[in-house]
Amino acid sequence: MTQALEPYVNHLVSVITADGRNIVGTLKGYDQSINVILDECHERVYSSNRGVEQVILGLYIIRGDNVALIGELDEELDTRLDMEHIRAEPLNECKT
């Protein structure tokens, strides 16, 4: 599984955590436990009645046991999104 992350290094990724958070940043590193290091990252906080809030986090480490999903973002498309007008229910935590 960890070898699948190699192409994402130094690219913009979105990480969905087991507790339902969405962290977006540049993947700088990872290990065999899928602990990930993100740089220049922020958390996107979704709301059904106001736009997406982006909380700046900077350099951030996410433990592998809290990673539910990692995916590469299209940077060009992502910069064109108008976060103030996006409405969505927050994600629920993952239940195992």
N, CA and C atoms as an extended XYZ file, in Angstrom:
288
Properties=species:S:1:pos:R:3:atomname:S:1:resname:S:1:resid:I:1 pbc="F F F"
N         0.822       -1.195        0.000 N   MET     1
C         0.000        0.000        0.000 CA  MET     1
C         0.867        1.261        0.000 C   MET     1
N         1.908        1.285        0.815 N   THR     2
C         2.700        2.516        0.909 CA  THR     2
C         3.388        2.855       -0.405 C   THR     2
N         3.731        1.851       -1.224 N   GLN     3
C         4.353        2.124       -2.517 CA  GLN     3
C         3.400        2.883       -3.427 C   GLN     3
N         2.111        2.739       -3.215 N   ALA     4
C         1.114        3.445       -4.021 CA  ALA     4
C         1.147        4.948       -3.758 C   ALA     4
N         1.717        5.369       -2.639 N   LEU     5
C         1.793        6.792       -2.314 CA  LEU     5
C         2.974        7.495       -2.974 C   LEU     5
N         3.956        6.759       -3.434 N   GLU     6
C         5.168        7.355       -4.007 CA  GLU     6
C         4.872        8.388       -5.106 C   GLU     6
N         3.950        8.137       -6.039 N   PRO     7
C         3.684        9.132       -7.089 CA  PRO     7
C         3.080       10.441       -6.555 C   PRO     7
N         2.538       10.413       -5.346 N   TYR     8
C         1.897       11.603       -4.776 CA  TYR     8
C         2.868       12.527       -4.041 C   TYR     8
N         4.088       12.075       -3.786 N   VAL     9
C         5.058       12.889       -3.060 CA  VAL     9
C         5.309       14.184       -3.838 C   VAL     9
N         5.277       15.292       -3.113 N   ASN    10
C         5.427       16.652       -3.655 CA  ASN    10
C         4.265       17.081       -4.538 C   ASN    10
N         3.124       16.414       -4.382 N   HIS    11
C         1.904       16.811       -5.080 CA  HIS    11
C         0.830       17.172       -4.054 C   HIS    11
N        -0.157       17.946       -4.497 N   LEU    12
C        -1.271       18.333       -3.643 CA  LEU    12
C        -2.206       17.150       -3.450 C   LEU    12
N        -2.464       16.812       -2.191 N   VAL    13
C        -3.349       15.690       -1.881 CA  VAL    13
C        -4.420       16.125       -0.882 C   VAL    13
N        -5.482       15.357       -0.858 N   SER    14
C        -6.531       15.506        0.135 CA  SER    14
C        -6.543       14.245        0.973 C   SER    14
N        -6.520       14.408        2.284 N   VAL    15
C        -6.559       13.268        3.204 CA  VAL    15
C        -7.863       13.356        3.990 C   VAL    15
N        -8.658       12.307        3.913 N   ILE    16
C        -9.855       12.193        4.741 CA  ILE    16
C        -9.463       11.330        5.930 C   ILE    16
N        -9.692       11.854        7.126 N   THR    17
C        -9.305       11.121        8.328 CA  THR    17
C       -10.474       10.290        8.853 C   THR    17
N       -10.167        9.347        9.723 N   ALA    18
C       -11.185        8.467       10.293 CA  ALA    18
C       -12.234        9.236       11.090 C   ALA    18
N       -11.859       10.424       11.584 N   ASP    19
C       -12.839       11.222       12.334 CA  ASP    19
C       -13.567       12.226       11.441 C   ASP    19
N       -13.430       12.097       10.111 N   GLY    20
C       -14.219       12.899        9.179 CA  GLY    20
C       -13.630       14.233        8.783 C   GLY    20
N       -12.362       14.478        9.085 N   ARG    21
C       -11.738       15.742        8.693 CA  ARG    21
C       -11.177       15.635        7.283 C   ARG    21
N       -11.087       16.783        6.583 N   ASN    22
C       -10.504       16.836        5.242 CA  ASN    22
C        -9.302       17.767        5.307 C   ASN    22
N        -8.104       17.204        5.212 N   ILE    23
C        -6.858       17.961        5.280 CA  ILE    23
C        -6.255       17.978        3.880 C   ILE    23
N        -5.936       19.181        3.381 N   VAL    24
C        -5.376       19.343        2.039 CA  VAL    24
C        -3.989       19.955        2.162 C   VAL    24
N        -3.008       19.358        1.483 N   GLY    25
C        -1.659       19.894        1.527 CA  GLY    25
C        -0.729       19.122        0.605 C   GLY    25
N         0.529       19.513        0.591 N   THR    26
C         1.535       18.861       -0.237 CA  THR    26
C         2.126       17.686        0.528 C   THR    26
N         2.016       16.496       -0.047 N   LEU    27
C         2.567       15.302        0.594 CA  LEU    27
C         4.089       15.365        0.544 C   LEU    27
N         4.726       15.395        1.707 N   LYS    28
C         6.183       15.463        1.787 CA  LYS    28
C         6.824       14.138        2.146 C   LYS    28
N         6.079       13.262        2.791 N   GLY    29
C         6.651       11.981        3.163 CA  GLY    29
C         5.620       11.077        3.801 C   GLY    29
N         6.002        9.811        3.946 N   TYR    30
C         5.147        8.797        4.558 CA  TYR    30
C         6.032        7.637        4.992 C   TYR    30
N         5.486        6.743        5.781 N   ASP    31
C         6.236        5.549        6.174 CA  ASP    31
C         5.379        4.306        5.992 C   ASP    31
N         5.892        3.161        6.421 N   GLN    32
C         5.203        1.891        6.214 CA  GLN    32
C         3.882        1.800        6.976 C   GLN    32
N         3.682        2.640        7.978 N   SER    33
C         2.425        2.658        8.731 CA  SER    33
C         1.444        3.678        8.168 C   SER    33
N         1.780        4.270        7.043 N   ILE    34
C         1.002        5.305        6.364 CA  ILE    34
C         0.851        6.554        7.231 C   ILE    34
N         1.803        6.789        8.139 N   ASN    35
C         1.893        8.098        8.780 CA  ASN    35
C         2.303        9.044        7.661 C   ASN    35
N         1.616       10.182        7.507 N   VAL    36
C         1.923       11.089        6.400 CA  VAL    36
C         2.320       12.461        6.926 C   VAL    36
N         3.203       13.115        6.182 N   ILE    37
C         3.629       14.476        6.487 CA  ILE    37
C         3.127       15.369        5.363 C   ILE    37
N         2.352       16.389        5.722 N   LEU    38
C         1.831       17.350        4.756 CA  LEU    38
C         2.422       18.716        5.050 C   LEU    38
N         2.788       19.435        4.006 N   ASP    39
C         3.311       20.794        4.146 CA  ASP    39
C         2.326       21.770        3.523 C   ASP    39
N         2.362       22.995        4.026 N   GLU    40
C         1.489       24.063        3.521 CA  GLU    40
C         0.044       23.573        3.454 C   GLU    40
N        -0.426       22.982        4.535 N   CYS    41
C        -1.748       22.380        4.491 CA  CYS    41
C        -2.786       23.181        5.265 C   CYS    41
N        -4.015       22.850        4.977 N   HIS    42
C        -5.152       23.455        5.653 CA  HIS    42
C        -6.260       22.408        5.778 C   HIS    42
N        -7.121       22.636        6.751 N   GLU    43
C        -8.291       21.783        6.922 CA  GLU    43
C        -9.477       22.484        6.289 C   GLU    43
N       -10.251       21.743        5.537 N   ARG    44
C       -11.487       22.278        4.965 CA  ARG    44
C       -12.639       21.828        5.851 C   ARG    44
N       -13.325       22.817        6.425 N   VAL    45
C       -14.444       22.543        7.325 CA  VAL    45
C       -15.730       22.867        6.568 C   VAL    45
N       -16.533       21.841        6.318 N   TYR    46
C       -17.756       21.992        5.524 CA  TYR    46
C       -18.941       22.308        6.420 C   TYR    46
N       -19.899       23.046        5.837 N   SER    47
C       -21.100       23.429        6.562 CA  SER    47
C       -22.259       23.472        5.571 C   SER    47
N       -23.448       23.114        6.024 N   SER    48
C       -24.622       23.128        5.145 CA  SER    48
C       -25.232       24.519        5.012 C   SER    48
N       -24.820       25.463        5.874 N   ASN    49
C       -25.427       26.793        5.803 CA  ASN    49
C       -24.446       27.938        5.558 C   ASN    49
N       -23.164       27.646        5.372 N   ARG    50
C       -22.196       28.682        5.016 CA  ARG    50
C       -21.073       28.039        4.206 C   ARG    50
N       -20.231       28.837        3.617 N   GLY    51
C       -19.156       28.326        2.768 CA  GLY    51
C       -18.142       27.477        3.524 C   GLY    51
N       -17.240       26.918        2.766 N   VAL    52
C       -16.197       26.071        3.334 CA  VAL    52
C       -15.164       26.949        4.035 C   VAL    52
N       -14.919       26.677        5.308 N   GLU    53
C       -13.891       27.393        6.063 CA  GLU    53
C       -12.577       26.649        5.878 C   GLU    53
N       -11.502       27.401        5.616 N   GLN    54
C       -10.190       26.785        5.448 CA  GLN    54
C        -9.300       27.228        6.612 C   GLN    54
N        -8.974       26.283        7.481 N   VAL    55
C        -8.169       26.544        8.676 CA  VAL    55
C        -6.714       26.202        8.354 C   VAL    55
N        -5.837       27.187        8.386 N   ILE    56
C        -4.423       26.995        8.058 CA  ILE    56
C        -3.749       26.148        9.147 C   ILE    56
N        -3.031       25.094        8.729 N   LEU    57
C        -2.331       24.209        9.660 CA  LEU    57
C        -0.821       24.238        9.475 C   LEU    57
N        -0.334       24.594        8.283 N   GLY    58
C         1.110       24.602        8.015 CA  GLY    58
C         1.644       23.198        7.823 C   GLY    58
N         2.758       22.865        8.484 N   LEU    59
C         3.336       21.524        8.432 CA  LEU    59
C         2.554       20.639        9.391 C   LEU    59
N         2.112       19.471        8.925 N   TYR    60
C         1.183       18.667        9.704 CA  TYR    60
C         1.503       17.183        9.529 C   TYR    60
N         1.411       16.426       10.591 N   ILE    61
C         1.625       14.978       10.556 CA  ILE    61
C         0.315       14.292       10.937 C   ILE    61
N        -0.070       13.321       10.126 N   ILE    62
C        -1.285       12.550       10.408 CA  ILE    62
C        -0.875       11.098       10.628 C   ILE    62
N        -1.273       10.547       11.762 N   ARG    63
C        -0.959        9.139       12.062 CA  ARG    63
C        -1.683        8.224       11.093 C   ARG    63
N        -0.993        7.175       10.684 N   GLY    64
C        -1.541        6.235        9.719 CA  GLY    64
C        -2.845        5.591       10.145 C   GLY    64
N        -3.017        5.331       11.445 N   ASP    65
C        -4.264        4.709       11.892 CA  ASP    65
C        -5.448        5.658       11.830 C   ASP    65
N        -5.203        6.944       11.521 N   ASN    66
C        -6.278        7.912       11.388 CA  ASN    66
C        -6.551        8.265        9.924 C   ASN    66
N        -5.778        7.702        8.995 N   VAL    67
C        -5.973        7.981        7.566 CA  VAL    67
C        -7.021        7.029        7.010 C   VAL    67
N        -8.098        7.592        6.454 N   ALA    68
C        -9.130        6.773        5.819 CA  ALA    68
C        -8.954        6.744        4.305 C   ALA    68
N        -8.495        7.882        3.721 N   LEU    69
C        -8.395        7.991        2.276 CA  LEU    69
C        -7.378        9.062        1.912 C   LEU    69
N        -6.581        8.807        0.887 N   ILE    70
C        -5.655        9.806        0.350 CA  ILE    70
C        -5.854        9.853       -1.153 C   ILE    70
N        -5.996       11.069       -1.688 N   GLY    71
C        -6.132       11.212       -3.131 CA  GLY    71
C        -5.461       12.474       -3.614 C   GLY    71
N        -4.921       12.426       -4.840 N   GLU    72
C        -4.281       13.594       -5.428 CA  GLU    72
C        -5.348       14.552       -5.934 C   GLU    72
N        -5.108       15.863       -5.731 N   LEU    73
C        -6.024       16.896       -6.224 CA  LEU    73
C        -5.474       17.500       -7.502 C   LEU    73
N        -6.350       17.859       -8.407 N   ASP    74
C        -5.986       18.610       -9.596 CA  ASP    74
C        -5.838       20.065       -9.160 C   ASP    74
N        -4.596       20.555       -9.081 N   GLU    75
C        -4.337       21.897       -8.538 CA  GLU    75
C        -5.045       22.985       -9.326 C   GLU    75
N        -5.055       22.871      -10.647 N   GLU    76
C        -5.706       23.894      -11.467 CA  GLU    76
C        -7.206       23.953      -11.187 C   GLU    76
N        -7.840       22.809      -11.152 N   LEU    77
C        -9.265       22.741      -10.867 CA  LEU    77
C        -9.558       23.209       -9.444 C   LEU    77
N        -8.719       22.801       -8.499 N   ASP    78
C        -8.920       23.168       -7.097 CA  ASP    78
C        -8.851       24.684       -6.892 C   ASP    78
N        -7.945       25.369       -7.592 N   THR    79
C        -7.833       26.830       -7.433 CA  THR    79
C        -9.034       27.560       -8.016 C   THR    79
N        -9.764       26.929       -8.916 N   ARG    80
C       -10.949       27.562       -9.518 CA  ARG    80
C       -12.213       27.400       -8.675 C   ARG    80
N       -12.161       26.573       -7.647 N   LEU    81
C       -13.340       26.374       -6.799 CA  LEU    81
C       -13.618       27.619       -5.966 C   LEU    81
N       -14.878       27.999       -5.890 N   ASP    82
C       -15.302       29.132       -5.059 CA  ASP    82
C       -15.800       28.581       -3.724 C   ASP    82
N       -14.883       28.460       -2.761 N   MET    83
C       -15.188       27.819       -1.479 CA  MET    83
C       -16.296       28.543       -0.696 C   MET    83
N       -16.482       29.834       -0.927 N   GLU    84
C       -17.514       30.580       -0.201 CA  GLU    84
C       -18.924       30.149       -0.590 C   GLU    84
N       -19.071       29.556       -1.753 N   HIS    85
C       -20.402       29.176       -2.227 CA  HIS    85
C       -20.657       27.673       -2.187 C   HIS    85
N       -19.706       26.912       -1.717 N   ILE    86
C       -19.891       25.460       -1.602 CA  ILE    86
C       -20.560       25.156       -0.264 C   ILE    86
N       -21.638       24.387       -0.318 N   ARG    87
C       -22.359       23.968        0.880 CA  ARG    87
C       -22.356       22.442        0.915 C   ARG    87
N       -22.056       21.867        2.065 N   ALA    88
C       -22.052       20.412        2.210 CA  ALA    88
C       -22.135       20.056        3.683 C   ALA    88
N       -22.754       18.943        3.959 N   GLU    89
C       -22.789       18.432        5.323 CA  GLU    89
C       -21.395       17.951        5.704 C   GLU    89
N       -20.953       18.190        6.936 N   PRO    90
C       -19.664       17.648        7.379 CA  PRO    90
C       -19.688       16.120        7.312 C   PRO    90
N       -18.510       15.519        7.094 N   LEU    91
C       -18.413       14.060        7.053 CA  LEU    91
C       -18.573       13.470        8.448 C   LEU    91
N       -19.162       12.304        8.509 N   ASN    92
C       -19.252       11.572        9.777 CA  ASN    92
C       -17.961       10.801        9.994 C   ASN    92
N       -17.709       10.433       11.224 N   GLU    93
C       -16.510        9.643       11.490 CA  GLU    93
C       -16.714        8.226       10.959 C   GLU    93
N       -15.605        7.588       10.577 N   CYS    94
C       -15.636        6.213       10.078 CA  CYS    94
C       -15.850        5.266       11.247 C   CYS    94
N       -16.717        4.307       11.057 N   LYS    95
C       -16.961        3.320       12.102 CA  LYS    95
C       -16.475        1.975       11.613 C   LYS    95
N       -15.692        1.303       12.452 N   THR    96
C       -15.150        0.010       12.063 CA  THR    96
C       -15.874       -1.123       12.733 C   THR    96
